[in-house]
Amino acid sequence: MSDGGGEPQELAPIIPLFGRDSARMKPVDRSTAGSDAVTPRAAEDAGLVESTAAGVASTGDSAPAPLVDSRGPSERHPARGAAARSAPRLRALQPHEDSADESGVDPSKLRVDAEELLVRKLRARSLSLSEARMVLRGYEENGVRLDSGSIDDVIDDFCRRGYLDDAVLADQLVMSGIERKGQGRVALSRALSQRGIPRDVIDTALGDVPDDDAERALEYARSKARSMSRLDPDTALRRLVGQLSRRGYNGSIAMTAAKTALAEGSSGSSSSRVRFVDSD
């Protein structure tokens, strides 16, 4: 191609995006294009072959030169900057440690809080050792509970301080059952067992109680017979015997006490009736 002056005009040089200096092509004059013309692709392949041949020729040296692909990104290409960035470094993870801090609960604080809960329970009423253990086992923070060793330590500590004592509690329950509820030995034994007090402690507490179930049954029956004065004798006897049996008195003692109390109530009510007489 030529301009108005008749001189041939060359095409603008082609700059390969991924080529190196060694692979840059010279501009091709289209006026000389023909059988001897070299296409850019052919020149690029020739450069690669030349580079490979040079590497083979240098095998006799001490260290072979590394093969360089002329089609790689140039120094000014953005891809070179991205490839030059250092890869992220891997860091070794610290070994996992199983600790109470994993749930956010401090073991020492957990024990202190459990002790405070037990103290509040004891202020409301006396507890047996078994009941105190149940309180400690049921306490938790964020799903964490006291282990058995910590529970034993708390129980031993409270026993040394005198906060927990099954023998003292058994004596208190026996006296309360006799004086306030009119319970017999069977009912007292059952009540102590339900509180988790050991059998030997129960036997010791009941051993100090005089064997006067008949007198206690009669005393209780007298207190209830007054409210049954309006019932027929059979109904009053059946109800009173049932109340005595539920308080731990056996069948013979309950029947005797009920009959005696009802008989005293009927005779007393008849003798205490007011009689009106004509005045002079």
Secondary structure, 3 states (H helix, E strand, C coil): CECCCCCECCCCCCCCCCCCHHHCCCCCCHHHCCCCCCCHHHHHHHHHHHHHHHHHHHHHCCCCCCCCCCCCCCCCCHHHHHHHCCCCCCCCCCCCCCCHHHHCCCHHHHHHHHHHHHHHHHHHCCCCHHHHHHHHHHCEECCEECCHHHHHHHHHHHHHHCCCCHHHHHHHHHHHHHHCCCCCHHHHHHHHHHCCCCHHHHHHHHHCCCCCHHHHHHHHHHHHHHHHCCCCHHHHHHHHHHHHHHCCCCHHHHHHHHHHHHHHHHHHHHHCCCCCCCCC
